[in-house]
């Protein structure tokens, strides 16, 4: 360990420096795991009482470099890991970070029902969490929670709040929190106006505002239009399996954010907002147009939204609304405008592909590889692990596997089609499920 800490970062090449950062992060994870194990024993013994502290949280916040909220999370997670042997073992073995273990512990203890289901699904959830990022793990667990305990998805509006105040300088301050599906209606309205403002600023060639400034302007414009005018309904694109919608059991996904949303919430939102239905593995309209057109169709853009969930470049979290369709094999070079040759890239990474010397390719299994200007490879796994998901289904843990699929992105082999009019039978079943 000493060698890792003693390395001078300024002396390293870019490649070596990246490896060094990862090595430091591995040491950090090991230290956090050791801390969690020690806190569990220390808290169980109430060793903090020796110093007159009122609780373990109070002692950690006073004696360690932790905020009170971080100290509370540490103590709570350490206590919960005692009833989560698989998670505890993965954390101790360096296979899982404390951040992921904390997410798993929080999800497992949301309700009595989730505790029971988690005991059966723990091995699968831990395995998926090990291969996902922290953010993807959080998304996976959102979906798993709604499957493990559907009552959680019938959340009421008691948790919603909005505070409006004036500052000493005369400005207006807003601080809001929505735990109900009203939050997605508000977000969709703001984001739609935000994108319109962004495109207008970009087209004008003038100074660009920050995203926060544009969101503030977008909110003001949305309210301004609502006053004295007929209120329009914001559009929210939601992906949900037809069976889940019909049975009212499984969750859907808000395409723009990845937020899990219950089937009941999809039905409620349909009354107040324009819901764009997207069903998985359906017979929808054709999405491959070959060489006839260079421009992607609206249907293909919707399919890319569901499949790619945003920019596919490794480490990029830009949402679909910030992305353009990119031909992996460039159209002038003979590349077709079909889903196998299309991906979403944000403006920055799209520019890298066309002007920065980068290139990319898709393997037969659906994974994407990226090549730097110097010829070295940057690999990104981008294919759904269907074999593992099938095994999970056989073991009776398909709810956990489907939740992980949501986090990784659905149908990356091209199995997601936007609903159209071709499959009339499925279309009628969808409508029946919405009103049933």
Beta strands, then each sheet from edge to edge (+ up, - down):
strand 1: 161-166
strand 2: 172-177
strand 3: 235-239
strand 4: 251-254
strand 5: 260-262
strand 6: 274-278
strand 7: 323-327
strand 8: 342-346
strand 9: 359-362
strand 10: 368-371
strand 11: 377-380
sheet 1: 1+ 2-
sheet 2: 5+ 4- 3+ 6+
sheet 3: 7+ 8-
sheet 4: 9+ 10- 11+
end
